[in-house]
Amino acid sequence: MSYLFTPTPTIGLPIVGRPELFPVHRVYCVGRNYEDHAKEMGFTGREPPFFFLKPADAVLVVPAGETGRMAYPTLTQNLHHEIELVAAIGKGGKNIKAADAMQHVFGYAVGLDMTRRDLQNDMKKQGRPWCIGKAFEQSAPIGPITPAAQAGDIEKAGIWLQVNGADRQRSNVSKLIWNLAETIEHLSAAWDLQPGDLIMTGTPEGVAAVVKGDTLVGGVDGLTELRVQMA
Ligand code: MN
């Protein structure tokens, strides 16, 4: 048997200290998972976690020491940055309990949930899916994955983003409304988690627009920095 045309290649993320690539299966994203970001988006308090997805081929792989080049997407005048801790699932499962969840995490990376905010807001108003605002080409620039054992105390790590050298977002992973273990419990009740799945855990406050030519540098303490230029 042969394919009608060449299948889309699997997206592979570099792994710190290892020669293999991490093959990406799905990209799950958590919405409004830091209180101060929920507030800036017009919401308050702790609501049950909710999820959306980006296609695996929306990942823009940015190796260590390199600058990813993201083409400014079509249809938007308000492209927002959302810096996020990304968890990489190494062992799949369904109905995973929070107490067991961390055994399923292979490692962590720094990612950007780039968002066509004007289009997302239009969809919200109309009660329509967010895909056009969230799930476009190169909408998920992600850096190398650091294995969990080498990532330090990720649950208490600082998370930050600078644009052209100026602070835009600065918070701490400890401020997640739903921590990673709880997120995995909720996610795996709805979907069968697979090795290769990525979870973008949500962004802290300070989301704002970028324009062509901007340089974004983001980090989570203990992980490889992510550098992206808007082209
Ligand atoms: Mn996000």
Residues whose N, C-alpha, C, O or C-beta is under 5 A from the ligand:
A	BS01	MN	V30 E82 D113 G202 T203
